Amino acid sequence: MESNKKLNDLIINLKPKVIRFTGEKFPNELWNSGCQIKKNKNIAS
């Protein structure tokens, strides 16, 4: 449970940055590479 709370805090802290990025014209190449990295991490773990 403690690790979940830390993870939630991390997500809450990161959200404004994500919104700031997506609010402007975000390069599709950068966005797609970010999604690929997330998918690869999920498979690895």
C-alpha positions as CSV (number, residue, x, y, z in Angstrom):
1,M,0.0,0.0,0.0
2,E,2.8,2.4,0.8
3,S,4.4,2.0,-2.7
4,N,1.0,2.7,-4.3
5,K,0.7,6.0,-2.4
6,K,4.2,7.0,-3.6
7,L,3.2,6.0,-7.2
8,N,0.0,8.1,-6.9
9,D,2.0,11.1,-5.6
10,L,4.4,10.7,-8.5
11,I,1.6,10.6,-11.1
12,I,0.0,13.7,-9.5
13,N,3.3,15.5,-9.6
14,L,3.9,14.6,-13.3
15,K,0.4,15.4,-14.6
16,P,0.9,19.1,-14.9
17,K,4.0,18.5,-17.0
18,V,2.1,16.1,-19.3
19,I,-0.7,18.6,-19.7
20,R,1.8,21.3,-20.5
21,F,3.4,19.2,-23.2
22,T,0.1,18.1,-24.8
23,G,-1.4,21.6,-24.6
24,E,1.2,22.8,-27.1
25,K,2.0,21.3,-30.5
26,F,3.8,18.1,-29.3
27,P,6.0,16.5,-31.9
28,N,4.4,13.2,-33.0
29,E,7.8,11.4,-33.3
30,L,8.6,12.3,-29.7
31,W,5.1,11.3,-28.5
32,N,5.2,8.0,-30.3
33,S,8.7,7.2,-29.0
34,G,7.5,7.9,-25.5
35,C,4.6,5.5,-25.9
36,Q,6.9,2.8,-27.3
37,I,9.2,3.1,-24.2
38,K,6.2,2.7,-21.9
39,K,5.1,-0.4,-23.7
40,N,8.6,-1.9,-23.6
41,K,8.9,-1.2,-19.9
42,N,5.5,-2.9,-19.2
43,I,6.7,-6.0,-21.2
44,A,10.0,-6.1,-19.3
45,S,8.4,-6.0,-15.9
